[in-house]
Amino acid sequence: MATGDDEQPDPAPDAAKTPHFHGHRQRLKDRFLKTGGDQLADYELLELLLFQALPRRDVKPLAKDLLDRFGSFAGVVTAEASLIR
């Protein structure tokens, strides 16, 4: 019979409704500041740049598409603007 001592409290009601991506930008910025760019994947570095250009959009798919298209972080940031559009 359970005494209640080993039971875990229910998560906060709002926590269960919060999407997994909520706070993603801040977590990524914090990781960058804590560990540096060498510890981030290329698409995450691109996300950090794209956050500034597209402030209210999910930029992860765009970052991954750009990497597929240009081959690397360096390829994306050195590509001619006309090729990125």
PATOR-492944 format. One record per atom (N, C-alpha, C, O): residue number from 1; residue in one letter; chain; atom name; y, x, z. Coordinates in steps of 0.2 Angstrom, whole numbers, plus 5000, padded with zeros to 4 digits. Layout:
BEGIN
{titi=NUM&fivex=a&sepa=A&sekol=CA&c2=Y&c1=X&c3=Z}
...
This chain:
BEGIN
{titi=1&fivex=m&sepa=A&sekol=N&c2=4994&c1=5004&c3=5000}
{titi=1&fivex=m&sepa=A&sekol=CA&c2=5000&c1=5000&c3=5000}
{titi=1&fivex=m&sepa=A&sekol=C&c2=5006&c1=5004&c3=5000}
{titi=1&fivex=m&sepa=A&sekol=O&c2=5007&c1=5009&c3=5004}
{titi=2&fivex=a&sepa=A&sekol=N&c2=5011&c1=5003&c3=4996}
{titi=2&fivex=a&sepa=A&sekol=CA&c2=5017&c1=5007&c3=4995}
{titi=2&fivex=a&sepa=A&sekol=C&c2=5022&c1=5005&c3=5001}
{titi=2&fivex=a&sepa=A&sekol=O&c2=5023&c1=4999&c3=5002}
{titi=3&fivex=t&sepa=A&sekol=N&c2=5025&c1=5010&c3=5004}
{titi=3&fivex=t&sepa=A&sekol=CA&c2=5029&c1=5009&c3=5009}
{titi=3&fivex=t&sepa=A&sekol=C&c2=5037&c1=5009&c3=5006}
{titi=3&fivex=t&sepa=A&sekol=O&c2=5041&c1=5007&c3=5010}
{titi=4&fivex=g&sepa=A&sekol=N&c2=5038&c1=5011&c3=5000}
{titi=4&fivex=g&sepa=A&sekol=CA&c2=5044&c1=5011&c3=4998}
{titi=4&fivex=g&sepa=A&sekol=C&c2=5047&c1=5018&c3=4998}
{titi=4&fivex=g&sepa=A&sekol=O&c2=5052&c1=5019&c3=4995}
{titi=5&fivex=d&sepa=A&sekol=N&c2=5044&c1=5022&c3=5002}
{titi=5&fivex=d&sepa=A&sekol=CA&c2=5047&c1=5029&c3=5002}
{titi=5&fivex=d&sepa=A&sekol=C&c2=5046&c1=5033&c3=4996}
{titi=5&fivex=d&sepa=A&sekol=O&c2=5050&c1=5037&c3=4994}
{titi=6&fivex=d&sepa=A&sekol=N&c2=5041&c1=5031&c3=4992}
{titi=6&fivex=d&sepa=A&sekol=CA&c2=5040&c1=5035&c3=4986}
{titi=6&fivex=d&sepa=A&sekol=C&c2=5042&c1=5032&c3=4980}
{titi=6&fivex=d&sepa=A&sekol=O&c2=5041&c1=5034&c3=4974}
{titi=7&fivex=e&sepa=A&sekol=N&c2=5046&c1=5026&c3=4981}
{titi=7&fivex=e&sepa=A&sekol=CA&c2=5048&c1=5023&c3=4975}
{titi=7&fivex=e&sepa=A&sekol=C&c2=5055&c1=5026&c3=4973}
{titi=7&fivex=e&sepa=A&sekol=O&c2=5059&c1=5028&c3=4977}
{titi=8&fivex=q&sepa=A&sekol=N&c2=5056&c1=5026&c3=4966}
{titi=8&fivex=q&sepa=A&sekol=CA&c2=5062&c1=5029&c3=4963}
{titi=8&fivex=q&sepa=A&sekol=C&c2=5067&c1=5023&c3=4963}
{titi=8&fivex=q&sepa=A&sekol=O&c2=5065&c1=5018&c3=4961}
{titi=9&fivex=p&sepa=A&sekol=N&c2=5074&c1=5024&c3=4964}
{titi=9&fivex=p&sepa=A&sekol=CA&c2=5078&c1=5019&c3=4963}
{titi=9&fivex=p&sepa=A&sekol=C&c2=5079&c1=5017&c3=4956}
{titi=9&fivex=p&sepa=A&sekol=O&c2=5078&c1=5022&c3=4951}
{titi=10&fivex=d&sepa=A&sekol=N&c2=5081&c1=5011&c3=4954}
{titi=10&fivex=d&sepa=A&sekol=CA&c2=5082&c1=5009&c3=4947}
{titi=10&fivex=d&sepa=A&sekol=C&c2=5088&c1=5013&c3=4945}
{titi=10&fivex=d&sepa=A&sekol=O&c2=5093&c1=5014&c3=4948}
{titi=11&fivex=p&sepa=A&sekol=N&c2=5088&c1=5015&c3=4938}
{titi=11&fivex=p&sepa=A&sekol=CA&c2=5094&c1=5018&c3=4935}
{titi=11&fivex=p&sepa=A&sekol=C&c2=5100&c1=5013&c3=4935}
{titi=11&fivex=p&sepa=A&sekol=O&c2=5099&c1=5007&c3=4936}
{titi=12&fivex=a&sepa=A&sekol=N&c2=5106&c1=5015&c3=4935}
{titi=12&fivex=a&sepa=A&sekol=CA&c2=5111&c1=5011&c3=4935}
{titi=12&fivex=a&sepa=A&sekol=C&c2=5111&c1=5006&c3=4929}
{titi=12&fivex=a&sepa=A&sekol=O&c2=5109&c1=5009&c3=4924}
{titi=13&fivex=p&sepa=A&sekol=N&c2=5113&c1=5000&c3=4930}
{titi=13&fivex=p&sepa=A&sekol=CA&c2=5112&c1=4995&c3=4924}
{titi=13&fivex=p&sepa=A&sekol=C&c2=5115&c1=4998&c3=4918}
{titi=13&fivex=p&sepa=A&sekol=O&c2=5112&c1=4997&c3=4912}
{titi=14&fivex=d&sepa=A&sekol=N&c2=5121&c1=5001&c3=4918}
{titi=14&fivex=d&sepa=A&sekol=CA&c2=5125&c1=5003&c3=4912}
{titi=14&fivex=d&sepa=A&sekol=C&c2=5121&c1=5009&c3=4909}
{titi=14&fivex=d&sepa=A&sekol=O&c2=5121&c1=5010&c3=4903}
{titi=15&fivex=a&sepa=A&sekol=N&c2=5118&c1=5013&c3=4913}
{titi=15&fivex=a&sepa=A&sekol=CA&c2=5114&c1=5019&c3=4910}
{titi=15&fivex=a&sepa=A&sekol=C&c2=5109&c1=5017&c3=4905}
{titi=15&fivex=a&sepa=A&sekol=O&c2=5108&c1=5021&c3=4900}
{titi=16&fivex=a&sepa=A&sekol=N&c2=5105&c1=5012&c3=4907}
{titi=16&fivex=a&sepa=A&sekol=CA&c2=5100&c1=5010&c3=4902}
{titi=16&fivex=a&sepa=A&sekol=C&c2=5103&c1=5007&c3=4895}
{titi=16&fivex=a&sepa=A&sekol=O&c2=5099&c1=5007&c3=4890}
{titi=17&fivex=k&sepa=A&sekol=N&c2=5109&c1=5005&c3=4895}
{titi=17&fivex=k&sepa=A&sekol=CA&c2=5112&c1=5002&c3=4889}
{titi=17&fivex=k&sepa=A&sekol=C&c2=5116&c1=5007&c3=4885}
{titi=17&fivex=k&sepa=A&sekol=O&c2=5118&c1=5006&c3=4880}
{titi=18&fivex=t&sepa=A&sekol=N&c2=5117&c1=5013&c3=4888}
{titi=18&fivex=t&sepa=A&sekol=CA&c2=5121&c1=5018&c3=4885}
{titi=18&fivex=t&sepa=A&sekol=C&c2=5117&c1=5022&c3=4880}
{titi=18&fivex=t&sepa=A&sekol=O&c2=5112&c1=5024&c3=4881}
{titi=19&fivex=p&sepa=A&sekol=N&c2=5120&c1=5022&c3=4874}
{titi=19&fivex=p&sepa=A&sekol=CA&c2=5116&c1=5025&c3=4868}
{titi=19&fivex=p&sepa=A&sekol=C&c2=5115&c1=5033&c3=4869}
{titi=19&fivex=p&sepa=A&sekol=O&c2=5119&c1=5036&c3=4873}
{titi=20&fivex=h&sepa=A&sekol=N&c2=5110&c1=5035&c3=4867}
{titi=20&fivex=h&sepa=A&sekol=CA&c2=5108&c1=5042&c3=4868}
{titi=20&fivex=h&sepa=A&sekol=C&c2=5114&c1=5047&c3=4865}
{titi=20&fivex=h&sepa=A&sekol=O&c2=5114&c1=5053&c3=4868}
{titi=21&fivex=f&sepa=A&sekol=N&c2=5118&c1=5045&c3=4860}
{titi=21&fivex=f&sepa=A&sekol=CA&c2=5123&c1=5049&c3=4858}
{titi=21&fivex=f&sepa=A&sekol=C&c2=5129&c1=5049&c3=4861}
{titi=21&fivex=f&sepa=A&sekol=O&c2=5134&c1=5053&c3=4860}
{titi=22&fivex=h&sepa=A&sekol=N&c2=5130&c1=5045&c3=4866}
{titi=22&fivex=h&sepa=A&sekol=CA&c2=5136&c1=5044&c3=4870}
{titi=22&fivex=h&sepa=A&sekol=C&c2=5137&c1=5051&c3=4874}
{titi=22&fivex=h&sepa=A&sekol=O&c2=5133&c1=5053&c3=4877}
{titi=23&fivex=g&sepa=A&sekol=N&c2=5143&c1=5053&c3=4873}
{titi=23&fivex=g&sepa=A&sekol=CA&c2=5145&c1=5060&c3=4876}
{titi=23&fivex=g&sepa=A&sekol=C&c2=5143&c1=5066&c3=4872}
{titi=23&fivex=g&sepa=A&sekol=O&c2=5144&c1=5072&c3=4874}
{titi=24&fivex=h&sepa=A&sekol=N&c2=5140&c1=5065&c3=4866}
{titi=24&fivex=h&sepa=A&sekol=CA&c2=5137&c1=5070&c3=4862}
{titi=24&fivex=h&sepa=A&sekol=C&c2=5142&c1=5076&c3=4861}
{titi=24&fivex=h&sepa=A&sekol=O&c2=5141&c1=5082&c3=4861}
{titi=25&fivex=r&sepa=A&sekol=N&c2=5148&c1=5074&c3=4858}
{titi=25&fivex=r&sepa=A&sekol=CA&c2=5153&c1=5079&c3=4857}
{titi=25&fivex=r&sepa=A&sekol=C&c2=5155&c1=5083&c3=4863}
{titi=25&fivex=r&sepa=A&sekol=O&c2=5156&c1=5089&c3=4862}
{titi=26&fivex=q&sepa=A&sekol=N&c2=5156&c1=5080&c3=4868}
{titi=26&fivex=q&sepa=A&sekol=CA&c2=5158&c1=5084&c3=4874}
{titi=26&fivex=q&sepa=A&sekol=C&c2=5152&c1=5088&c3=4876}
{titi=26&fivex=q&sepa=A&sekol=O&c2=5154&c1=5094&c3=4878}
{titi=27&fivex=r&sepa=A&sekol=N&c2=5146&c1=5086&c3=4876}
{titi=27&fivex=r&sepa=A&sekol=CA&c2=5140&c1=5090&c3=4878}
{titi=27&fivex=r&sepa=A&sekol=C&c2=5140&c1=5096&c3=4873}
{titi=27&fivex=r&sepa=A&sekol=O&c2=5139&c1=5102&c3=4876}
{titi=28&fivex=l&sepa=A&sekol=N&c2=5141&c1=5095&c3=4867}
{titi=28&fivex=l&sepa=A&sekol=CA&c2=5141&c1=5101&c3=4862}
{titi=28&fivex=l&sepa=A&sekol=C&c2=5146&c1=5106&c3=4863}
{titi=28&fivex=l&sepa=A&sekol=O&c2=5145&c1=5112&c3=4863}
{titi=29&fivex=k&sepa=A&sekol=N&c2=5152&c1=5103&c3=4864}
{titi=29&fivex=k&sepa=A&sekol=CA&c2=5158&c1=5108&c3=4866}
{titi=29&fivex=k&sepa=A&sekol=C&c2=5157&c1=5112&c3=4872}
{titi=29&fivex=k&sepa=A&sekol=O&c2=5158&c1=5118&c3=4872}
{titi=30&fivex=d&sepa=A&sekol=N&c2=5154&c1=5108&c3=4877}
{titi=30&fivex=d&sepa=A&sekol=CA&c2=5152&c1=5112&c3=4884}
{titi=30&fivex=d&sepa=A&sekol=C&c2=5147&c1=5117&c3=4882}
{titi=30&fivex=d&sepa=A&sekol=O&c2=5148&c1=5123&c3=4885}
{titi=31&fivex=r&sepa=A&sekol=N&c2=5142&c1=5116&c3=4878}
{titi=31&fivex=r&sepa=A&sekol=CA&c2=5137&c1=5121&c3=4877}
{titi=31&fivex=r&sepa=A&sekol=C&c2=5140&c1=5127&c3=4873}
{titi=31&fivex=r&sepa=A&sekol=O&c2=5138&c1=5133&c3=4875}
{titi=32&fivex=f&sepa=A&sekol=N&c2=5144&c1=5125&c3=4869}
{titi=32&fivex=f&sepa=A&sekol=CA&c2=5148&c1=5131&c3=4865}
{titi=32&fivex=f&sepa=A&sekol=C&c2=5152&c1=5135&c3=4870}
{titi=32&fivex=f&sepa=A&sekol=O&c2=5151&c1=5141&c3=4869}
{titi=33&fivex=l&sepa=A&sekol=N&c2=5155&c1=5132&c3=4874}
{titi=33&fivex=l&sepa=A&sekol=CA&c2=5160&c1=5136&c3=4879}
{titi=33&fivex=l&sepa=A&sekol=C&c2=5155&c1=5140&c3=4884}
{titi=33&fivex=l&sepa=A&sekol=O&c2=5157&c1=5145&c3=4886}
{titi=34&fivex=k&sepa=A&sekol=N&c2=5150&c1=5137&c3=4886}
{titi=34&fivex=k&sepa=A&sekol=CA&c2=5145&c1=5140&c3=4890}
{titi=34&fivex=k&sepa=A&sekol=C&c2=5141&c1=5146&c3=4887}
{titi=34&fivex=k&sepa=A&sekol=O&c2=5141&c1=5151&c3=4890}
{titi=35&fivex=t&sepa=A&sekol=N&c2=5138&c1=5145&c3=4882}
{titi=35&fivex=t&sepa=A&sekol=CA&c2=5133&c1=5150&c3=4879}
{titi=35&fivex=t&sepa=A&sekol=C&c2=5136&c1=5153&c3=4873}
{titi=35&fivex=t&sepa=A&sekol=O&c2=5133&c1=5158&c3=4871}
{titi=36&fivex=g&sepa=A&sekol=N&c2=5141&c1=5151&c3=4869}
{titi=36&fivex=g&sepa=A&sekol=CA&c2=5144&c1=5154&c3=4863}
{titi=36&fivex=g&sepa=A&sekol=C&c2=5140&c1=5151&c3=4857}
{titi=36&fivex=g&sepa=A&sekol=O&c2=5135&c1=5148&c3=4857}
{titi=37&fivex=g&sepa=A&sekol=N&c2=5143&c1=5153&c3=4852}
{titi=37&fivex=g&sepa=A&sekol=CA&c2=5141&c1=5151&c3=4845}
{titi=37&fivex=g&sepa=A&sekol=C&c2=5134&c1=5153&c3=4843}
{titi=37&fivex=g&sepa=A&sekol=O&c2=5131&c1=5150&c3=4839}
{titi=38&fivex=d&sepa=A&sekol=N&c2=5132&c1=5159&c3=4846}
{titi=38&fivex=d&sepa=A&sekol=CA&c2=5126&c1=5162&c3=4844}
{titi=38&fivex=d&sepa=A&sekol=C&c2=5120&c1=5158&c3=4846}
{titi=38&fivex=d&sepa=A&sekol=O&c2=5114&c1=5158&c3=4844}
{titi=39&fivex=q&sepa=A&sekol=N&c2=5121&c1=5153&c3=4851}
{titi=39&fivex=q&sepa=A&sekol=CA&c2=5116&c1=5149&c3=4854}
{titi=39&fivex=q&sepa=A&sekol=C&c2=5115&c1=5142&c3=4851}
{titi=39&fivex=q&sepa=A&sekol=O&c2=5111&c1=5138&c3=4853}
{titi=40&fivex=l&sepa=A&sekol=N&c2=5120&c1=5141&c3=4846}
{titi=40&fivex=l&sepa=A&sekol=CA&c2=5120&c1=5134&c3=4843}
{titi=40&fivex=l&sepa=A&sekol=C&c2=5117&c1=5135&c3=4836}
{titi=40&fivex=l&sepa=A&sekol=O&c2=5118&c1=5140&c3=4832}
{titi=41&fivex=a&sepa=A&sekol=N&c2=5114&c1=5130&c3=4833}
{titi=41&fivex=a&sepa=A&sekol=CA&c2=5111&c1=5129&c3=4827}
{titi=41&fivex=a&sepa=A&sekol=C&c2=5117&c1=5129&c3=4822}
{titi=41&fivex=a&sepa=A&sekol=O&c2=5123&c1=5127&c3=4824}
{titi=42&fivex=d&sepa=A&sekol=N&c2=5116&c1=5131&c3=4816}
{titi=42&fivex=d&sepa=A&sekol=CA&c2=5122&c1=5131&c3=4811}
{titi=42&fivex=d&sepa=A&sekol=C&c2=5125&c1=5123&c3=4810}
{titi=42&fivex=d&sepa=A&sekol=O&c2=5131&c1=5123&c3=4810}
{titi=43&fivex=y&sepa=A&sekol=N&c2=5120&c1=5118&c3=4810}
{titi=43&fivex=y&sepa=A&sekol=CA&c2=5123&c1=5112&c3=4810}
{titi=43&fivex=y&sepa=A&sekol=C&c2=5127&c1=5110&c3=4816}
{titi=43&fivex=y&sepa=A&sekol=O&c2=5132&c1=5106&c3=4815}
{titi=44&fivex=e&sepa=A&sekol=N&c2=5126&c1=5112&c3=4821}
{titi=44&fivex=e&sepa=A&sekol=CA&c2=5130&c1=5111&c3=4827}
{titi=44&fivex=e&sepa=A&sekol=C&c2=5137&c1=5114&c3=4827}
{titi=44&fivex=e&sepa=A&sekol=O&c2=5142&c1=5111&c3=4829}
{titi=45&fivex=l&sepa=A&sekol=N&c2=5137&c1=5120&c3=4824}
{titi=45&fivex=l&sepa=A&sekol=CA&c2=5143&c1=5124&c3=4823}
{titi=45&fivex=l&sepa=A&sekol=C&c2=5148&c1=5120&c3=4818}
{titi=45&fivex=l&sepa=A&sekol=O&c2=5154&c1=5119&c3=4819}
{titi=46&fivex=l&sepa=A&sekol=N&c2=5144&c1=5117&c3=4813}
{titi=46&fivex=l&sepa=A&sekol=CA&c2=5148&c1=5113&c3=4808}
{titi=46&fivex=l&sepa=A&sekol=C&c2=5151&c1=5107&c3=4811}
{titi=46&fivex=l&sepa=A&sekol=O&c2=5156&c1=5105&c3=4810}
{titi=47&fivex=e&sepa=A&sekol=N&c2=5146&c1=5104&c3=4816}
{titi=47&fivex=e&sepa=A&sekol=CA&c2=5149&c1=5098&c3=4819}
{titi=47&fivex=e&sepa=A&sekol=C&c2=5155&c1=5099&c3=4823}
{titi=47&fivex=e&sepa=A&sekol=O&c2=5160&c1=5095&c3=4823}
{titi=48&fivex=l&sepa=A&sekol=N&c2=5155&c1=5105&c3=4826}
{titi=48&fivex=l&sepa=A&sekol=CA&c2=5161&c1=5107&c3=4830}
{titi=48&fivex=l&sepa=A&sekol=C&c2=5168&c1=5107&c3=4826}
{titi=48&fivex=l&sepa=A&sekol=O&c2=5173&c1=5104&c3=4828}
{titi=49&fivex=l&sepa=A&sekol=N&c2=5167&c1=5109&c3=4820}
{titi=49&fivex=l&sepa=A&sekol=CA&c2=5172&c1=5110&c3=4815}
{titi=49&fivex=l&sepa=A&sekol=C&c2=5174&c1=5103&c3=4812}
{titi=49&fivex=l&sepa=A&sekol=O&c2=5180&c1=5101&c3=4812}
{titi=50&fivex=l&sepa=A&sekol=N&c2=5169&c1=5099&c3=4811}
{titi=50&fivex=l&sepa=A&sekol=CA&c2=5170&c1=5092&c3=4808}
{titi=50&fivex=l&sepa=A&sekol=C&c2=5173&c1=5087&c3=4813}
{titi=50&fivex=l&sepa=A&sekol=O&c2=5176&c1=5082&c3=4811}
{titi=51&fivex=f&sepa=A&sekol=N&c2=5171&c1=5088&c3=4819}
{titi=51&fivex=f&sepa=A&sekol=CA&c2=5174&c1=5084&c3=4824}
{titi=51&fivex=f&sepa=A&sekol=C&c2=5182&c1=5083&c3=4824}
{titi=51&fivex=f&sepa=A&sekol=O&c2=5185&c1=5078&c3=4825}
{titi=52&fivex=q&sepa=A&sekol=N&c2=5185&c1=5089&c3=4822}
{titi=52&fivex=q&sepa=A&sekol=CA&c2=5192&c1=5089&c3=4821}
{titi=52&fivex=q&sepa=A&sekol=C&c2=5195&c1=5085&c3=4815}
{titi=52&fivex=q&sepa=A&sekol=O&c2=5200&c1=5081&c3=4815}
{titi=53&fivex=a&sepa=A&sekol=N&c2=5191&c1=5085&c3=4810}
{titi=53&fivex=a&sepa=A&sekol=CA&c2=5193&c1=5082&c3=4803}
{titi=53&fivex=a&sepa=A&sekol=C&c2=5191&c1=5075&c3=4803}
{titi=53&fivex=a&sepa=A&sekol=O&c2=5194&c1=5071&c3=4800}
{titi=54&fivex=l&sepa=A&sekol=N&c2=5186&c1=5073&c3=4807}
{titi=54&fivex=l&sepa=A&sekol=CA&c2=5183&c1=5066&c3=4806}
{titi=54&fivex=l&sepa=A&sekol=C&c2=5182&c1=5064&c3=4814}
{titi=54&fivex=l&sepa=A&sekol=O&c2=5176&c1=5063&c3=4816}
{titi=55&fivex=p&sepa=A&sekol=N&c2=5187&c1=5062&c3=4817}
{titi=55&fivex=p&sepa=A&sekol=CA&c2=5187&c1=5061&c3=4824}
{titi=55&fivex=p&sepa=A&sekol=C&c2=5183&c1=5055&c3=4827}
{titi=55&fivex=p&sepa=A&sekol=O&c2=5180&c1=5055&c3=4832}
{titi=56&fivex=r&sepa=A&sekol=N&c2=5181&c1=5050&c3=4822}
{titi=56&fivex=r&sepa=A&sekol=CA&c2=5178&c1=5044&c3=4825}
{titi=56&fivex=r&sepa=A&sekol=C&c2=5172&c1=5043&c3=4820}
{titi=56&fivex=r&sepa=A&sekol=O&c2=5170&c1=5037&c3=4819}
{titi=57&fivex=r&sepa=A&sekol=N&c2=5168&c1=5048&c3=4818}
{titi=57&fivex=r&sepa=A&sekol=CA&c2=5163&c1=5047&c3=4814}
{titi=57&fivex=r&sepa=A&sekol=C&c2=5157&c1=5052&c3=4816}
{titi=57&fivex=r&sepa=A&sekol=O&c2=5158&c1=5057&c3=4819}
{titi=58&fivex=d&sepa=A&sekol=N&c2=5151&c1=5049&c3=4815}
{titi=58&fivex=d&sepa=A&sekol=CA&c2=5145&c1=5053&c3=4817}
{titi=58&fivex=d&sepa=A&sekol=C&c2=5145&c1=5059&c3=4811}
{titi=58&fivex=d&sepa=A&sekol=O&c2=5143&c1=5057&c3=4806}
{titi=59&fivex=v&sepa=A&sekol=N&c2=5146&c1=5065&c3=4813}
{titi=59&fivex=v&sepa=A&sekol=CA&c2=5146&c1=5070&c3=4808}
{titi=59&fivex=v&sepa=A&sekol=C&c2=5140&c1=5074&c3=4808}
{titi=59&fivex=v&sepa=A&sekol=O&c2=5139&c1=5079&c3=4803}
{titi=60&fivex=k&sepa=A&sekol=N&c2=5135&c1=5073&c3=4812}
{titi=60&fivex=k&sepa=A&sekol=CA&c2=5128&c1=5077&c3=4811}
{titi=60&fivex=k&sepa=A&sekol=C&c2=5125&c1=5076&c3=4805}
{titi=60&fivex=k&sepa=A&sekol=O&c2=5123&c1=5081&c3=4802}
{titi=61&fivex=p&sepa=A&sekol=N&c2=5124&c1=5070&c3=4802}
{titi=61&fivex=p&sepa=A&sekol=CA&c2=5121&c1=5070&c3=4795}
{titi=61&fivex=p&sepa=A&sekol=C&c2=5125&c1=5073&c3=4790}
{titi=61&fivex=p&sepa=A&sekol=O&c2=5122&c1=5076&c3=4785}
{titi=62&fivex=l&sepa=A&sekol=N&c2=5132&c1=5073&c3=4790}
{titi=62&fivex=l&sepa=A&sekol=CA&c2=5136&c1=5077&c3=4785}
{titi=62&fivex=l&sepa=A&sekol=C&c2=5135&c1=5084&c3=4786}
{titi=62&fivex=l&sepa=A&sekol=O&c2=5135&c1=5088&c3=4781}
{titi=63&fivex=a&sepa=A&sekol=N&c2=5135&c1=5087&c3=4792}
{titi=63&fivex=a&sepa=A&sekol=CA&c2=5134&c1=5094&c3=4793}
{titi=63&fivex=a&sepa=A&sekol=C&c2=5127&c1=5096&c3=4790}
{titi=63&fivex=a&sepa=A&sekol=O&c2=5127&c1=5101&c3=4787}
{titi=64&fivex=k&sepa=A&sekol=N&c2=5122&c1=5092&c3=4792}
{titi=64&fivex=k&sepa=A&sekol=CA&c2=5116&c1=5094&c3=4789}
{titi=64&fivex=k&sepa=A&sekol=C&c2=5115&c1=5094&c3=4781}
{titi=64&fivex=k&sepa=A&sekol=O&c2=5112&c1=5098&c3=4778}
{titi=65&fivex=d&sepa=A&sekol=N&c2=5119&c1=5089&c3=4778}
{titi=65&fivex=d&sepa=A&sekol=CA&c2=5119&c1=5088&c3=4771}
{titi=65&fivex=d&sepa=A&sekol=C&c2=5123&c1=5094&c3=4768}
{titi=65&fivex=d&sepa=A&sekol=O&c2=5121&c1=5097&c3=4763}
{titi=66&fivex=l&sepa=A&sekol=N&c2=5128&c1=5096&c3=4771}
{titi=66&fivex=l&sepa=A&sekol=CA&c2=5132&c1=5102&c3=4769}
{titi=66&fivex=l&sepa=A&sekol=C&c2=5128&c1=5108&c3=4769}
{titi=66&fivex=l&sepa=A&sekol=O&c2=5128&c1=5112&c3=4764}
{titi=67&fivex=l&sepa=A&sekol=N&c2=5124&c1=5109&c3=4774}
{titi=67&fivex=l&sepa=A&sekol=CA&c2=5120&c1=5115&c3=4775}
{titi=67&fivex=l&sepa=A&sekol=C&c2=5114&c1=5115&c3=4769}
{titi=67&fivex=l&sepa=A&sekol=O&c2=5113&c1=5120&c3=4766}
{titi=68&fivex=d&sepa=A&sekol=N&c2=5112&c1=5109&c3=4768}
{titi=68&fivex=d&sepa=A&sekol=CA&c2=5107&c1=5108&c3=4763}
{titi=68&fivex=d&sepa=A&sekol=C&c2=5110&c1=5110&c3=4756}
{titi=68&fivex=d&sepa=A&sekol=O&c2=5106&c1=5113&c3=4752}
{titi=69&fivex=r&sepa=A&sekol=N&c2=5116&c1=5108&c3=4755}
{titi=69&fivex=r&sepa=A&sekol=CA&c2=5119&c1=5109&c3=4749}
{titi=69&fivex=r&sepa=A&sekol=C&c2=5121&c1=5116&c3=4748}
{titi=69&fivex=r&sepa=A&sekol=O&c2=5121&c1=5119&c3=4742}
{titi=70&fivex=f&sepa=A&sekol=N&c2=5124&c1=5119&c3=4753}
{titi=70&fivex=f&sepa=A&sekol=CA&c2=5127&c1=5126&c3=4752}
{titi=70&fivex=f&sepa=A&sekol=C&c2=5123&c1=5132&c3=4755}
{titi=70&fivex=f&sepa=A&sekol=O&c2=5124&c1=5138&c3=4755}
{titi=71&fivex=g&sepa=A&sekol=N&c2=5117&c1=5130&c3=4758}
{titi=71&fivex=g&sepa=A&sekol=CA&c2=5112&c1=5135&c3=4761}
{titi=71&fivex=g&sepa=A&sekol=C&c2=5113&c1=5138&c3=4767}
{titi=71&fivex=g&sepa=A&sekol=O&c2=5109&c1=5140&c3=4771}
{titi=72&fivex=s&sepa=A&sekol=N&c2=5120&c1=5138&c3=4770}
{titi=72&fivex=s&sepa=A&sekol=CA&c2=5121&c1=5142&c3=4776}
{titi=72&fivex=s&sepa=A&sekol=C&c2=5128&c1=5140&c3=4779}
{titi=72&fivex=s&sepa=A&sekol=O&c2=5132&c1=5137&c3=4775}
{titi=73&fivex=f&sepa=A&sekol=N&c2=5129&c1=5141&c3=4785}
{titi=73&fivex=f&sepa=A&sekol=CA&c2=5136&c1=5140&c3=4788}
{titi=73&fivex=f&sepa=A&sekol=C&c2=5141&c1=5144&c3=4784}
{titi=73&fivex=f&sepa=A&sekol=O&c2=5146&c1=5141&c3=4782}
{titi=74&fivex=a&sepa=A&sekol=N&c2=5140&c1=5150&c3=4782}
{titi=74&fivex=a&sepa=A&sekol=CA&c2=5144&c1=5154&c3=4778}
{titi=74&fivex=a&sepa=A&sekol=C&c2=5145&c1=5151&c3=4772}
{titi=74&fivex=a&sepa=A&sekol=O&c2=5151&c1=5151&c3=4769}
{titi=75&fivex=g&sepa=A&sekol=N&c2=5140&c1=5148&c3=4769}
{titi=75&fivex=g&sepa=A&sekol=CA&c2=5141&c1=5145&c3=4762}
{titi=75&fivex=g&sepa=A&sekol=C&c2=5145&c1=5139&c3=4762}
{titi=75&fivex=g&sepa=A&sekol=O&c2=5149&c1=5138&c3=4757}
{titi=76&fivex=v&sepa=A&sekol=N&c2=5145&c1=5135&c3=4768}
{titi=76&fivex=v&sepa=A&sekol=CA&c2=5149&c1=5129&c3=4768}
{titi=76&fivex=v&sepa=A&sekol=C&c2=5156&c1=5131&c3=4769}
{titi=76&fivex=v&sepa=A&sekol=O&c2=5161&c1=5129&c3=4766}
{titi=77&fivex=v&sepa=A&sekol=N&c2=5158&c1=5136&c3=4774}
{titi=77&fivex=v&sepa=A&sekol=CA&c2=5165&c1=5137&c3=4775}
{titi=77&fivex=v&sepa=A&sekol=C&c2=5168&c1=5141&c3=4770}
{titi=77&fivex=v&sepa=A&sekol=O&c2=5174&c1=5142&c3=4770}
{titi=78&fivex=t&sepa=A&sekol=N&c2=5164&c1=5144&c3=4766}
{titi=78&fivex=t&sepa=A&sekol=CA&c2=5167&c1=5148&c3=4760}
{titi=78&fivex=t&sepa=A&sekol=C&c2=5167&c1=5144&c3=4753}
{titi=78&fivex=t&sepa=A&sekol=O&c2=5170&c1=5147&c3=4748}
{titi=79&fivex=a&sepa=A&sekol=N&c2=5164&c1=5139&c3=4753}
{titi=79&fivex=a&sepa=A&sekol=CA&c2=5164&c1=5135&c3=4747}
{titi=79&fivex=a&sepa=A&sekol=C&c2=5171&c1=5132&c3=4745}
{titi=79&fivex=a&sepa=A&sekol=O&c2=5175&c1=5131&c3=4750}
{titi=80&fivex=e&sepa=A&sekol=N&c2=5172&c1=5132&c3=4739}
{titi=80&fivex=e&sepa=A&sekol=CA&c2=5178&c1=5129&c3=4736}
{titi=80&fivex=e&sepa=A&sekol=C&c2=5179&c1=5122&c3=4739}
{titi=80&fivex=e&sepa=A&sekol=O&c2=5174&c1=5118&c3=4738}
{titi=81&fivex=a&sepa=A&sekol=N&c2=5185&c1=5120&c3=4741}
{titi=81&fivex=a&sepa=A&sekol=CA&c2=5186&c1=5113&c3=4743}
{titi=81&fivex=a&sepa=A&sekol=C&c2=5184&c1=5108&c3=4738}
{titi=81&fivex=a&sepa=A&sekol=O&c2=5181&c1=5102&c3=4740}
{titi=82&fivex=s&sepa=A&sekol=N&c2=5185&c1=5109&c3=4732}
{titi=82&fivex=s&sepa=A&sekol=CA&c2=5183&c1=5104&c3=4726}
{titi=82&fivex=s&sepa=A&sekol=C&c2=5175&c1=5103&c3=4726}
{titi=82&fivex=s&sepa=A&sekol=O&c2=5173&c1=5098&c3=4724}
{titi=83&fivex=l&sepa=A&sekol=N&c2=5171&c1=5108&c3=4728}
{titi=83&fivex=l&sepa=A&sekol=CA&c2=5164&c1=5107&c3=4728}
{titi=83&fivex=l&sepa=A&sekol=C&c2=5162&c1=5103&c3=4735}
{titi=83&fivex=l&sepa=A&sekol=O&c2=5156&c1=5100&c3=4734}
{titi=84&fivex=i&sepa=A&sekol=N&c2=5166&c1=5103&c3=4740}
{titi=84&fivex=i&sepa=A&sekol=CA&c2=5164&c1=5099&c3=4746}
{titi=84&fivex=i&sepa=A&sekol=C&c2=5165&c1=5092&c3=4745}
{titi=84&fivex=i&sepa=A&sekol=O&c2=5161&c1=5088&c3=4749}
{titi=85&fivex=r&sepa=A&sekol=N&c2=5170&c1=5090&c3=4742}
{titi=85&fivex=r&sepa=A&sekol=CA&c2=5171&c1=5083&c3=4741}
{titi=85&fivex=r&sepa=A&sekol=C&c2=5166&c1=5078&c3=4738}
{titi=85&fivex=r&sepa=A&sekol=O&c2=5167&c1=5072&c3=4738}
